[in-house]
Amino acid sequence: MAGVLEHLHWPLQKRPKIEQQVFPSYRLDLKALELDTAKEILREVFGTSTADVEEMIRQRLAERERM
């Protein structure tokens, strides 16, 4: 029985080590979802189009960079 268990354990030792990442794509997906939600809220509040909302965001970012 011990010989069988050794054969089962051996391939696990030979596998390459994989670095665990702490959900990197999850964070990006969450930020993208938050941005889309914010854009949707802005469209509803101001009664504008998607292009207008994107332009407002660009203007705010440009103002922030100038400061």
N, C-alpha and C positions, 0 to 999 in steps of 0.2 A: 504493500500500500504506500509506503514512504517513497518508493521509486516513482510511482505514478504522480504523486503530488510534486515531486521535484521537477518532473517533466512539464507539469502545468505551470509551475512558478518560473521556470527558466525563460520562456518567451517574454514574460512581463518585465524581466530585468533587461532584456535586449532592446526593448522599445526606446526610441529616442525621447529624450525629455522635452516636454512642451511647456513653455512659459505660460502661466495663466495670466490673462489680462482681465482687468476688472471692468467688464462690460464696456469697452471703448465705443463700440458702435451703438450701444444702448444710449449713451450720453448724447451722441450726435443726433440720434433719432429723436430723443426727447427735446433737445434744443430746437430742432427743425419743427417739431410738432408745436412747441410753444410759440415759435415765430409765426407759423401759419395761423394759429389761434389768435394771436395778437393782430395780425393783418385782417382777419375776418371781423374781429371786434371793431377795429378802426373803420372798416368799410361800412358796417352797420351803424356805428355812431355818427359818422360824418356823411353817410349816404353817398359814398363815392365808389369809383371803380378800383379794381386791383392795381391798375397802372398809377392812379392817383395816390394810392396808399404807398406804393413802392417809391414814388417820387417824394412823398413826405418823409419817408425814412431816409432816403438819400440826402435830402436837404438837412435833416437833423444831424446826420453823420458828418456832413461837410461843415456845419456850424461847430460841432464838437471838435473837429480837427483844427479849426482856426483858433480855438481858444488856447 
